[in-house]
């Protein structure tokens, strides 16, 4: 019997991205309740073409999410273009690195801890010469990485490669699941997911006391700010580690 046996765990990721998390939940005996609260769409082609102009003059390109990698390289292939060969690539963590490798590229820089702040801090420590950097991000990405890198001798350009929107079509499904006691714990992999959940289901006061797994400190900070009180965060910022941490909490607190 798994630690999460019979427990219904809300997975708020987009369905394709939810597969890894659902697999881990099921491996530990739980039931995955997949209700995607965010949807993503690519930026317009003109934005992408401007990004290529920036990249031709840049030294480094930074990716802060697997979504950014996918939208960027899919557009690159659609336009039948290649990434400028002189560019070095930095990624925020393991999942972003894996997404990059699917397109045949490998990063030159990965931080020891998977966060935007650590990425910026460690890059400054190791790369001290003046450089031109392009950040590939989404419209709701925080400014943590840019703010941190701004302490170094770099020229920084941000390209918004995709837009994140709240999936309001899921409101009825989400509220019915809560009303029918079909959710025992929550999972969030971004601050945007926390905000989307709160907007769609925040009128249920009890949800703020549910066990709540956040993938990292930025998401945790948003959850605390919005009123969630039973938060767990893994030491390694991956969905697998997050579900394992939730299982540990279930084992310790017997919820």
Order of alpha helices (4+ residues) and beta strands (2+ residues): beta-alpha-beta-beta-alpha-beta-alpha-beta-alpha-beta-alpha-beta-alpha-beta-alpha-beta-alpha-beta-alpha-beta-alpha
